[in-house]
Amino acid sequence: MYQLVEESAKVLREPTQQFDFDNPIVDPVELREKLTETMYKGQGLGLSANQVGIPARAFVMRTAEKDDAVICINPTVRAWSKEKVLMEEGCLSFPGLFVSISRPATIEVEFYNEKGEKQEAKYAGITARCFQHELDHLDGILFIEHASRLKLERAQAKRTKRAREQRRFVERLQSFRTA
């Protein structure tokens, strides 16, 4: 399993390098396994390599079509729908922060799996959103950059409030245990 980098980490804000199957910086099978394990442990829908400090163009994501996570190496979007959908997004790199973001409803994509085999797919709904979110990570773009300053300020205030409430809840639990 990998450790997530801090939300202020520079690697999250820089474009990643193409994954070179002939000279990989990490074994692609191991990358798939460890990214998937880390994503599941964090209860996420997707996780990019740079979120764990590996500057490679690769991410894993859950899909509606498969039970297991899919790895997308050197992913690209070939086509976007004109129809957009507004949906709340979160990110394992920004725990507790949720912002409504508009993204294309459907996309046509291509990527390589851990064996270096080219894959093509058309995604809709949450899978399309997840692919776009993770692809943004690989380009050094954070989901919060898609939100207006006002939306982001409100989301951060809610995050702070939830964290404060959670701390109070834990403190109350501990006081009951010691009483």
Buried (B, 14 or more C-beta within 10 A) or exposed (E): EBEBBEBEBEBBEEEBBEBEEEEBBBEBEEBBBBBBBBBBEBEBBBBBBBBBEBBBBBBBBBBEEEEEBBBBBBBEBEEBBEEEBEBEBBBBBBEBBBBBBEBBBBBBBBBBBBEEEEBEBEBBEBBBBBBBBBBBBBEBBBBBEBBEEEBBEBBBEBBEEEEEEEEEEEEEEEEEEEE
